[in-house]
Amino acid sequence: MALSAVALTWLSFISMDYDVDWVLLGFVFTATITGYNFVLYAGIAKWQHRSLPQNLRWIQLFSLLTFFVMLLFLWQLPTRLWWWIVVTAILTLFYAVPVLPNGKNLRNVSGLKILIIALVWAMVTVLFPIVFNQNPITKVELTLFFQRFLFILILVFPFEIRDLKNDLLSLGTIPQRIGIGNTKILGVVMLAFAGMLEFWLQKQLVQPLQFTYLIFAVTAVFLLFSTPQRPKNYTAFWVEGIPVLWFLLELIYLIFIAT
């Protein structure tokens, strides 16, 4: 997951013709690990902190070390970016920690889970590079942000289909609301709309990406073949790896073809 976040951030650097900043990429990598492990294990550690299995204790230690490395990267980032980092950190915190009057977190609010995930990822992978480079947020940047938001939403659909049998009905996931078949149709329609946005972006960006349509097609294939019976690595490896594949294709193009 952290590699996917770095890949998407790097793609934003490429598409907007920015110089790649390793400090920001390092922060994105360590912050993703820290945030993901916090969301995944915060509840377990809270109730079982005295009797945690050895493997979870190692994960705790690894997360703590990653957190300190993240702080080192954060210290080297410009303060203008800190405000955006605080916003994404608060959303991540409220996603996992009960902050609402009824004892719920944002993750448990019906229909909100997937929107929070897509919003945070779009902010990190698109807005962070823009703010870091002190560029104004114009119509082009907003379009890229919205397209990335849609792309992350669609990438989450296979996960929601996989978890359909285990998710509480109160979560109100897309497959729970409209069914698996309609979720796939919705995802394909959203990909088609993202493709239309790409057609416009290709004319506006200084360095447009070369494999966007191919990646959208690959995403559609994985979505259409998603079922609750698929093994976990179908989503946890193959679907999560789509952004990494996208980055590798763009990198190969830049190294061996564009030059």
Secondary structure as UniProt FT lines:
FT   HELIX           2..15
FT   TURN            16..17
FT   HELIX           22..48
FT   TURN            49..50
FT   HELIX           54..76
FT   HELIX           79..96
FT   TURN            101..102
FT   HELIX           106..108
FT   TURN            110..112
FT   HELIX           113..122
FT   HELIX           123..127
FT   HELIX           128..132
FT   TURN            133..134
FT   HELIX           139..162
FT   TURN            163..166
FT   HELIX           169..171
FT   HELIX           174..178
FT   HELIX           180..204
FT   HELIX           212..224
FT   TURN            228..229
FT   HELIX           232..233
FT   HELIX           234..239
FT   TURN            240..241
FT   HELIX           242..252
FT   HELIX           253..257
//
